[in-house]
Amino acid sequence: MYNFALIFIFLFLGLFLQKLKGFPTEIYKLLNKIVIYLCLPAIALYYIPKIVWNNQLLYPIGVAWLGFAASYLFFSLLGKKLGWSRKLTGCLIITAGLGNTSFLGYPIIEALYGEEGLKTAILVDQPGSFVVLSTVTILIATLYSTGKPNGLEIAKKIAIFPPFITFVIACLMNFLNVDFHEYIQYFLQKTGSVITPLAMLSVGLQLQFDRRSQHWRYLGLGLLFKLILTPAFIYLLYVVILQQHSKTIDVAVMESAMAPMITGSILATTHGLKPKLSSMMIGFGIPLSFITLIFWYFVLQL
């Protein structure tokens, strides 16, 4: 419940400060940089060295990759058919393709499935969502924001992206079975833990409730895809087609149904991909997801 409280407290604080005369709302750009360049690397360095690998882990890890691939196919094809701008298409691919598998996912999964469920949630998030964010999401954000940069430019952007660098280091540490001293781990954990208040404050500073906004129909489509179609796809593939029935699969499906990823929205915003729509996907997606998650939980009990 602590994480839930943080989400709404800092979201509403951002909305309040946005209306406060004279407050520098542009500070959200600094908050975004802190989240991407400091908090995300700390999370990778803390969690990834502790992961124990086996073949069954491919199911939870695959959730983020499959969800993002489905989002890319769905919105790129739909965008071409309907004549959307590249920035609109890129925004929806990213915000509807990445789930909030950690800061919403961790407490929800732990509450529903206990410590064993939390271990699976970490796998969905770290080698799954985190790596997708650090690699292919950078590729999509670059392509849809600047046109058609050459392959070398894209590779360079990914290679110098701090979360990707720390992910590679963390994977090497996992392979060598080494970890940081407990004092460093404590620092990394605490640094990563501030991502939720900072990210939600940033979202609140940008969130708009303009009834005449042209973004409402795109918001509805993006949230329909993220909260309903994506978990339906994972459920159909894992449970119906592959006949997998276990707590690990239940957690994987529930994680696929989480609201859009906060840091995915921030990444889209920093690349100029419809910042208002990106913020709306988070601001409306998080509270709505509490309703849709109840639906998916009961589906899995059938």
Salt bridges, closest charged atoms under 4 A:
GLU26 OE1 - LYS29 NZ 2.93
GLU116 OE2 - LYS119 NZ 3.40
ASP179 OD2 - LYS50 NZ 3.07
ASP210 OD1 - ARG212 NE 3.98
